[in-house]
C-alpha cells in the first residue's frame, strides 16, 4: 500500500433520528475516543470491545486510546468463521457483556471483518434490548458492505446444514470507522474477495440512476482503476470504498428493512447471493484446484453467484449472453473464481436455495440483472433457467 497522505471521506447514512456517519480514512482507530465523543457528546464511561482474534494488532491501539481517555474497556475475541458465527458464540458474548456490567448507553465496539460485525451487532441488538454498536471493519468486504446498513445475525444448523444469517436483527450502528491502514495486513485472497461486493455494487449502479457516483458509473470507474486498486494505492482504495458505501447508503436510506415493492429495493443488494449462500457453507468447495483452499470465502461465493445470476438472466432472455462474459472477465481480472469443481447435483442445490430468506410462500425469489446496470426481483423462475446458472459455474 502506498503512503501518500489520504483525503478522508465521511458519508452520512440518512435514517432520520438514527442517521450515522461512515468515516473512511487512514489510522482512524487510534483516534477512536474523539470519534466517540463527537458521536455521543462525550467519551463513554465504559465499552465492550469484540475483536477477531486475528486482528489484535489493530485492536490494541484503540484499546489503549480508550483507556487513556478514561473509558473502562472490557475486551473479548472471537474465532471469525462461519461455524463459530453461532448462537453459542452469541450467548458467550452476552454473558461476558453482563459480567462486564455493560449499561444501556455503553457501546459495543466491533473490530474485524463481516462475521465479527454481524455477531457484535446482534449481541448489541439483544443485550438489555439494545445498546449502541460501533462498527470498525478491517476487511475490504466489511468496509464496503457488511458494516453499513444494520443487518446483524448468526447462522443456524438446520437438519445438519449450516444456513446463513437465519437468526438476526436490524440494528443500525451509531458510527462506522473504516480505517484503511488495516488493509495493509489483509491477505490477498481476502482483499480480492472484498472486490466481489464492489463489483456487485457497480453492476447495480443503474438502479439509482447513477445519482450516487456522478457521471461515470461505479463499474466503469472500478474497471478503469482496477490496476491501482489491486496494488492497494491509498487514494484509489479511499475512492473505491467511498463509492460503494455511498451507493449502499442511498439504498438503505430508502428501504432500511428490505420491504419496498417499488423503487430501488434493498433486496437488489442480494444480487448473486441466493446462489452464493447455497454453496458458501459447503466445506469441500475450493476456489482453486487445491482442496486445502476450501471452503469458499463469502466474496468468492458471491463472485460465483454473480456469474450464475447473469447466466440465469441470459437464459431467460433478459440480458444478452455477452453480458455474462463481461462479468466473468471483470472477476477474472480480480483473480476471483468464476467456476468451481465438486458442486452437488441440481436437486440438492435447488433445495439449498429454497432455504434462502428471500423465499416467500414457498416460492423461490431471485434477484436477476436487467439491461443498464439494474436488476429486479423474479418470483419462481423456471427450474431450467436456474440450472443454466449453475451450469455456468460448474467446472466439469
C-alpha positions as CSV (number, residue, x, y, z in Angstrom):
1,X,0.0,0.0,0.0
2,X,1.3,3.5,-0.8
3,X,1.9,6.0,2.0
4,X,0.7,9.2,0.3
5,X,-1.4,11.4,2.6
6,X,-5.0,10.3,2.3
7,X,-8.0,12.5,1.9
8,X,-10.6,11.1,4.3
9,X,-14.3,10.7,3.4
10,X,-17.4,11.0,5.6
11,X,-20.7,9.6,4.3
12,X,-23.9,10.0,6.1
13,X,-26.5,7.2,6.2
14,X,-29.8,9.1,6.3
15,X,-32.2,7.4,8.7
16,X,-33.9,10.3,10.3
17,X,-33.1,10.4,14.0
18,X,-30.9,7.3,13.7
19,X,-28.7,8.7,10.9
20,X,-25.0,8.0,11.3
21,X,-21.6,8.7,9.7
22,X,-19.3,6.3,7.9
23,X,-15.8,7.7,8.2
24,X,-13.2,6.3,5.7
25,X,-9.6,7.2,6.2
26,X,-6.2,6.1,7.5
27,X,-5.2,5.4,11.1
28,X,-8.7,6.2,12.5
29,X,-8.7,3.5,15.2
30,X,-6.1,5.4,17.3
31,X,-8.4,8.4,17.2
32,X,-11.5,6.3,18.3
33,X,-12.1,8.3,21.6
34,X,-12.5,11.6,19.7
35,X,-14.9,9.9,17.2
36,X,-17.0,8.5,20.1
37,X,-17.1,11.9,21.8
38,X,-18.3,13.5,18.6
39,X,-20.9,10.8,18.2
40,X,-22.2,10.6,21.8
41,X,-21.4,14.1,23.1
42,X,-18.7,12.7,25.5
43,X,-16.4,9.7,26.0
44,X,-18.5,6.7,27.1
45,X,-17.8,5.7,30.7
46,X,-17.4,2.1,29.5
47,X,-17.3,0.0,26.3
48,X,-17.2,-3.7,25.4
49,X,-14.8,-4.4,22.5
50,X,-15.2,-7.5,20.4
51,X,-12.3,-8.3,18.1
52,X,-11.5,-11.0,15.6
53,X,-8.7,-13.0,17.3
54,X,-6.6,-12.4,14.1
55,X,-6.6,-8.6,14.3
56,X,-5.3,-7.9,17.8
57,X,-2.6,-5.7,16.3
58,X,-5.4,-3.4,15.0
59,X,-7.5,-3.5,18.2
60,X,-4.6,-2.7,20.6
61,X,-4.2,1.0,19.6
62,X,-8.0,1.5,20.0
63,X,-8.0,-0.2,23.4
64,X,-5.0,1.9,24.6
65,X,-6.5,5.2,23.3
66,X,-9.9,4.5,25.0
67,X,-8.2,3.6,28.3
68,X,-6.1,6.7,28.2
69,X,-9.3,8.8,27.6
70,X,-10.8,7.4,30.8
71,X,-13.1,4.8,29.2
72,X,-13.3,1.4,31.0
73,X,-12.8,-1.1,28.3
74,X,-13.7,-4.8,28.5
75,X,-12.5,-6.9,25.7
76,X,-13.0,-10.3,24.2
77,X,-12.1,-12.1,21.0
78,X,-14.0,-14.4,18.6
79,X,-13.0,-17.0,16.0
80,X,-14.3,-15.5,12.8
81,X,-15.5,-18.5,10.9
82,X,-19.0,-19.4,9.6
83,X,-19.1,-22.3,12.1
84,X,-18.4,-20.0,15.0
85,X,-21.0,-17.4,13.8
86,X,-23.5,-19.2,16.0
87,X,-26.0,-19.0,18.8
88,X,-23.3,-20.5,21.1
89,X,-20.9,-17.7,20.4
90,X,-23.7,-15.1,20.8
91,X,-24.6,-16.5,24.2
92,X,-21.0,-16.3,25.3
93,X,-20.8,-12.7,24.3
94,X,-24.0,-11.7,26.0
95,X,-22.8,-13.3,29.3
96,X,-19.5,-11.6,29.1
97,X,-21.2,-8.3,28.5
98,X,-23.3,-8.9,31.6
99,X,-20.3,-9.8,33.6
100,X,-18.7,-6.6,32.5
101,X,-21.8,-4.7,33.8
102,X,-22.3,-3.0,30.5
103,X,-25.2,-0.5,30.7
104,X,-27.7,0.6,28.1
105,X,-25.7,3.6,27.0
106,X,-22.3,1.8,26.8
107,X,-21.3,0.9,23.3
108,X,-20.2,-2.4,21.8
109,X,-17.2,-1.9,19.5
110,X,-16.6,-4.4,16.7
111,X,-13.1,-4.7,15.2
112,X,-12.8,-7.2,12.5
113,X,-14.5,-8.4,9.3
114,X,-18.1,-9.2,8.5
115,X,-18.5,-12.1,10.8
116,X,-17.2,-10.1,13.8
117,X,-19.5,-7.2,12.9
118,X,-22.6,-9.4,12.5
119,X,-22.0,-11.1,15.8
120,X,-21.2,-7.9,17.7
121,X,-24.2,-6.1,16.1
122,X,-26.6,-8.9,17.1
123,X,-25.2,-9.0,20.6
124,X,-25.7,-5.2,20.8
125,X,-29.2,-5.5,19.5
126,X,-30.3,-8.1,22.1
127,X,-28.3,-7.1,25.2
128,X,-30.7,-5.2,27.5
129,X,-33.0,-4.9,24.5
130,X,-30.4,-2.8,22.6
131,X,-27.2,-0.9,23.2
132,X,-25.2,1.2,20.7
133,X,-22.7,-0.5,18.4
134,X,-19.7,1.0,16.7
135,X,-18.5,-0.9,13.6
136,X,-14.8,-0.8,12.9
137,X,-14.3,-3.0,9.8
138,X,-10.8,-4.3,9.0
139,X,-11.5,-6.1,5.7
140,X,-12.4,-4.6,2.3
141,X,-15.7,-6.7,2.2
142,X,-16.8,-5.4,5.6
143,X,-15.9,-1.8,4.8
144,X,-18.0,-1.7,1.6
145,X,-20.9,-3.9,2.7
146,X,-21.3,-5.7,6.0
147,X,-20.6,-2.8,8.3
148,X,-23.2,-0.5,6.7
149,X,-26.9,-1.0,6.9
150,X,-27.6,-2.6,10.2
151,X,-28.0,-6.2,9.2
152,X,-26.8,-8.5,12.1
153,X,-27.1,-12.2,12.7
154,X,-25.8,-15.7,13.2
155,X,-26.0,-18.9,11.2
156,X,-28.2,-21.9,12.2
157,X,-27.5,-25.5,11.7
158,X,-30.9,-27.0,10.5
159,X,-31.2,-30.7,9.7
160,X,-27.4,-30.9,9.5
161,X,-27.0,-28.0,7.1
162,X,-25.4,-24.7,8.1
163,X,-27.8,-21.9,6.9
164,X,-26.6,-18.3,6.7
165,X,-27.9,-15.5,8.9
166,X,-31.2,-17.3,9.8
167,X,-31.4,-15.5,13.2
168,X,-30.7,-11.8,13.5
169,X,-32.0,-8.3,13.7
170,X,-31.8,-4.9,12.0
171,X,-29.6,-2.8,14.4
172,X,-28.0,0.2,12.9
173,X,-24.6,1.3,14.1
174,X,-24.1,4.7,15.8
175,X,-20.8,5.1,13.8
176,X,-18.7,3.2,11.2
177,X,-14.9,3.8,11.2
178,X,-13.3,2.2,8.1
179,X,-9.6,2.5,8.8
180,X,-7.8,1.6,5.5
181,X,-4.5,1.2,7.3
182,X,-5.8,-2.2,8.4
183,X,-5.9,-3.3,4.8
184,X,-2.1,-3.3,4.7
185,X,-2.1,-6.7,6.5
186,X,-5.1,-8.2,4.8
187,X,-4.1,-11.3,2.8
188,X,-4.5,-11.0,-0.9
189,X,-7.2,-13.7,-1.1
190,X,-9.4,-11.8,1.4
191,X,-8.7,-8.5,-0.3
192,X,-9.8,-9.9,-3.7
193,X,-12.9,-11.4,-2.0
194,X,-14.0,-7.9,-0.9
195,X,-13.8,-6.7,-4.5
196,X,-16.7,-9.1,-5.4
197,X,-19.1,-6.9,-3.4
198,X,-17.7,-3.7,-5.0
199,X,-18.3,-5.3,-8.5
200,X,-21.8,-6.2,-7.4
201,X,-22.4,-2.5,-6.5
202,X,-21.1,-1.5,-9.9
203,X,-23.4,-4.0,-11.6
204,X,-26.3,-2.4,-9.8
205,X,-25.3,1.2,-10.2
206,X,-28.1,1.9,-12.7
207,X,-30.7,1.1,-10.1
208,X,-30.2,4.5,-8.6
209,X,-29.8,6.4,-11.9
210,X,-26.1,6.8,-11.0
211,X,-27.1,9.5,-8.5
212,X,-24.6,8.1,-6.1
213,X,-21.4,8.1,-8.2
214,X,-21.6,11.0,-10.6
215,X,-21.4,10.9,-14.4
216,X,-19.2,7.8,-14.6
217,X,-20.9,4.6,-13.4
218,X,-19.2,2.9,-10.4
219,X,-18.5,-0.1,-12.7
220,X,-16.7,2.0,-15.3
221,X,-14.7,3.7,-12.6
222,X,-13.8,0.4,-11.0
223,X,-12.6,-1.2,-14.2
224,X,-10.7,1.9,-15.3
225,X,-8.9,2.0,-11.9
226,X,-8.6,-1.8,-11.2
227,X,-4.8,-1.9,-11.5
228,X,-4.3,0.8,-8.9
229,X,-6.9,-0.9,-6.6
230,X,-5.2,-4.3,-6.9
231,X,-1.9,-2.5,-6.0
232,X,-3.7,-1.1,-3.0
233,X,-3.0,2.6,-3.8
234,X,-4.3,4.7,-0.9
235,X,-6.3,7.2,-2.9
236,X,-7.8,4.5,-5.1
237,X,-8.9,2.5,-2.0
238,X,-10.5,5.5,-0.4
239,X,-12.4,6.3,-3.6
240,X,-13.4,2.7,-4.1
241,X,-14.8,2.3,-0.6
242,X,-16.5,5.7,-0.6
243,X,-18.3,4.9,-3.9
244,X,-19.6,1.6,-2.6
245,X,-20.6,3.0,0.7
246,X,-22.4,6.0,-0.9
247,X,-24.3,3.6,-3.2
248,X,-25.3,1.3,-0.4
249,X,-26.2,4.2,2.0
250,X,-28.7,5.5,-0.6
251,X,-30.3,2.1,-1.0
252,X,-30.5,1.6,2.8
253,X,-31.9,5.1,3.4
254,X,-34.8,4.3,1.0
255,X,-35.6,0.8,2.2
256,X,-34.0,0.1,5.6
257,X,-35.8,-3.2,6.3
258,X,-36.0,-4.6,2.7
259,X,-39.7,-4.2,2.4
260,X,-40.0,-1.9,-0.6
261,X,-42.1,-3.1,-3.6
262,X,-41.3,-0.2,-5.9
263,X,-38.1,1.9,-6.5
264,X,-34.6,0.8,-5.5
265,X,-35.4,-2.0,-3.1
266,X,-32.7,-3.1,-0.6
267,X,-33.4,-6.7,-1.8
268,X,-31.5,-5.8,-5.0
269,X,-28.3,-5.8,-2.9
270,X,-28.7,-9.6,-2.8
271,X,-27.7,-9.9,-6.5
272,X,-25.9,-13.2,-6.7
273,X,-26.4,-14.0,-3.0
274,X,-29.0,-16.7,-3.3
275,X,-26.6,-18.8,-5.4
276,X,-23.7,-17.8,-3.1
277,X,-25.4,-18.8,0.1
278,X,-26.3,-22.2,-1.3
279,X,-22.6,-23.1,-1.7
280,X,-20.8,-20.8,0.8
281,X,-21.1,-23.2,3.7
282,X,-20.2,-26.4,1.8
283,X,-16.9,-27.3,3.4
284,X,-15.3,-29.1,0.4
285,X,-15.6,-26.4,-2.3
286,X,-12.3,-24.7,-3.2
287,X,-11.9,-21.5,-5.3
288,X,-8.8,-23.2,-6.8
289,X,-7.8,-26.7,-7.8
290,X,-6.2,-27.1,-4.4
291,X,-8.5,-28.7,-1.8
292,X,-6.6,-27.1,1.1
293,X,-8.1,-23.7,-0.1
294,X,-11.6,-24.9,0.9
295,X,-14.0,-23.6,1.9
296,X,-15.0,-20.6,-0.1
297,X,-14.8,-17.1,1.3
298,X,-18.0,-15.1,1.2
299,X,-16.8,-12.9,-1.6
300,X,-15.6,-15.9,-3.6
301,X,-19.1,-17.4,-3.3
302,X,-20.6,-14.0,-4.3
303,X,-18.4,-14.0,-7.4
304,X,-19.7,-17.4,-8.4
305,X,-23.2,-16.3,-7.6
306,X,-22.9,-13.2,-9.8
307,X,-21.9,-15.4,-12.8
308,X,-24.8,-17.8,-12.1
309,X,-27.3,-15.0,-11.7
310,X,-26.2,-13.3,-15.0
311,X,-26.3,-16.7,-16.8
312,X,-29.8,-17.3,-15.4
313,X,-30.9,-14.0,-16.7
314,X,-29.4,-14.6,-20.1
315,X,-31.2,-18.0,-20.3
316,X,-34.4,-16.1,-19.7
317,X,-33.6,-13.6,-22.5
318,X,-33.4,-10.7,-20.0
319,X,-29.9,-9.7,-20.9
320,X,-27.5,-10.6,-23.9
321,X,-25.3,-13.6,-23.4
322,X,-22.2,-11.5,-23.9
323,X,-23.0,-9.6,-20.7
324,X,-22.3,-12.8,-18.8
325,X,-18.8,-12.9,-20.3
326,X,-18.2,-9.3,-19.5
327,X,-18.9,-10.0,-15.8
328,X,-16.8,-13.1,-15.9
329,X,-13.9,-11.1,-17.4
330,X,-14.0,-8.5,-14.6
331,X,-14.0,-11.2,-12.0
332,X,-11.1,-13.0,-13.6
333,X,-9.1,-9.7,-13.6
334,X,-9.6,-9.7,-9.8
335,X,-8.4,-13.3,-9.6
336,X,-11.8,-14.3,-8.3
337,X,-13.4,-17.7,-9.1
338,X,-15.9,-17.9,-12.0
339,X,-16.4,-21.7,-11.8
340,X,-15.9,-24.4,-9.2
341,X,-15.5,-28.1,-9.1
342,X,-17.4,-30.5,-6.9
343,X,-20.9,-28.9,-6.9
344,X,-23.7,-31.1,-5.6
345,X,-26.4,-32.2,-8.1
346,X,-29.1,-29.9,-9.3
347,X,-31.8,-31.2,-6.9
348,X,-29.5,-30.6,-3.9
349,X,-28.6,-27.1,-5.0
350,X,-32.2,-26.1,-5.6
351,X,-33.1,-27.4,-2.1
352,X,-30.4,-25.3,-0.5
353,X,-31.6,-22.3,-2.5
354,X,-35.1,-22.9,-1.2
355,X,-33.9,-22.2,2.4
356,X,-32.9,-18.6,1.4
357,X,-34.5,-15.8,3.4
358,X,-36.0,-14.2,0.3
359,X,-38.2,-17.3,-0.3
360,X,-41.9,-16.3,0.2
361,X,-44.9,-18.6,0.4
362,X,-42.6,-21.5,-0.5
363,X,-41.6,-19.8,-3.8
364,X,-38.0,-19.1,-4.6
365,X,-37.3,-15.5,-5.5
366,X,-34.1,-14.4,-7.3
367,X,-32.5,-11.0,-7.9
368,X,-31.7,-11.1,-11.6
369,X,-29.9,-8.5,-13.7
370,X,-31.6,-6.5,-16.4
371,X,-30.1,-4.2,-19.0
372,X,-28.4,-0.9,-17.9
373,X,-26.7,-2.0,-14.7
374,X,-30.0,-2.7,-12.9
375,X,-31.9,-5.7,-11.5
376,X,-35.3,-6.9,-10.5
377,X,-36.8,-9.5,-8.2
378,X,-38.1,-12.5,-10.1
379,X,-40.5,-14.9,-8.3
380,X,-40.5,-18.6,-9.1
381,X,-38.0,-18.5,-12.0
382,X,-38.1,-21.6,-14.3
383,X,-36.0,-24.5,-13.0
384,X,-34.3,-24.8,-16.4
385,X,-33.1,-21.2,-16.0
386,X,-31.6,-21.8,-12.5
387,X,-29.9,-24.9,-13.8
388,X,-28.4,-22.9,-16.6
389,X,-27.0,-20.6,-13.9
390,X,-25.4,-23.5,-12.0
391,X,-24.1,-25.0,-15.2
392,X,-22.3,-21.7,-16.0
393,X,-20.2,-22.0,-12.8
394,X,-19.8,-25.8,-12.7
395,X,-16.2,-27.0,-13.6
396,X,-16.7,-30.2,-15.5
